[in-house]
């Protein structure tokens, strides 16, 4: 009987292999095909949004134009973000051969101080509502990127999003998210008007496939295009005309209505806050891993934590450990613990004092010292931030604070208890979207936009959902002296696009959604390709693991020391080894992302696009 069972299992496996399609030279089958293109590639969080990018490419636009169209479409679709959120981007400019960083994150408004929130009995700024909002950044980010590096008009680039605002068939994910959160949505009159077209009925949200109309948002977008077109008629350049639209959003009647609607609902954003805010074009951070230059944004994001982890891992022979072996998972987990502990204490807005010790944090010597702390037999649940200051020739002004660090924050952990708090985990892996684009001229774009997700508080009659990013601040400097809320300051966010160059040319463009998961899964994706020679699609789909031994950037900012999320297909012997090492295990059926990526095949002069089998992310190439 046992032999018969084994034979049947073998035959079933053979049938599955025959019926499935292997897209690669390697004997590995992916659930999604890799994308191939010669002229352009567009990958993002929803099929309709990827189509928007393809529409722009087909009209002669470059990767900048297409990425802006995809960004506008994802915002209009509420793909876990909206127009009032924030945009973070890395761009490779083929003319200068350099990577550019775009900082379009909003800032804390007037009145947003630690005392303000503490007087309301809050330990952190709230998760939802008008008091959770920083100033809108995405409109300014999109228009700046388009004006500085694009070729098309705002009218052309916004056309797909405007068609969608007129009405598009809403997908089940967003429609059901609205229904689940309808009681909170009803608190805010402008949100209720947009999101709940069936008030009083059993289901008040739109049905999946129903045409979802956003009249107020359409009017706002029309105003931007109208301003641009009027400026062009007056002889303004393409660039100046786009910036005229920018000014209308942040200094004109749109800004006035955002501020009015925000104040009416109890928020703090003022007209002056909007007028004072500016997009920043910055230098990215970078490290080199085994000859590959990896670029991230500055430490107002968590991005440099991935660079720190790569620096630590460079001290070990990762490949010899074997993909997803217990030793491999343990080593990566410990390396990430070291980097994320630094993130939790040292990262914040570089425009405000104190100055982040980023030079020390990213030094190879500091990484080598940190790597010596790894215990290869057991997890260290008490690992804390290091001291990077000596590695840039300075004294650490926070030595006393570091000794007591970790006692103020919440910890969700009982030794040996693998059960996670559902609300915590929902916050920890809260999604957004990502946008990846490339063209034959050499432009490459990686964007991780976010903010204003459902349930969003919509600002007056603009159709613009406000950000919820204020919750990523702390109120007590003993938790993180670099990330204490202050008017005009940007919170330290999880959003983290990535570009990698090899031999001075684009090698990979990659990003993913999902809060604090982002850099740990992007790290594993990168190693899948660099250390284990996976194709981009294989690397996007490959099982990843997640460490919960970092303070969440959302909600109550808890952490789970020893918390480790594995793919449910992980072998029993690996589970046993990790349990013996002190981990508290939990499982998910899919742990691959969603990751979106483009790999540059310079041998053949083509693009390979990858999109995880976890989510609705989708790409198109030509």
Order of alpha helices (4+ residues) and beta strands (2+ residues): alpha-beta-beta-alpha-alpha-beta-beta-alpha-alpha-alpha-beta-alpha-alpha-alpha-beta-alpha-alpha-alpha-alpha-beta-beta-beta-alpha-alpha-alpha-alpha-alpha-alpha-alpha-beta-beta-beta-beta-alpha-alpha-beta-beta-alpha-beta-beta-beta-beta
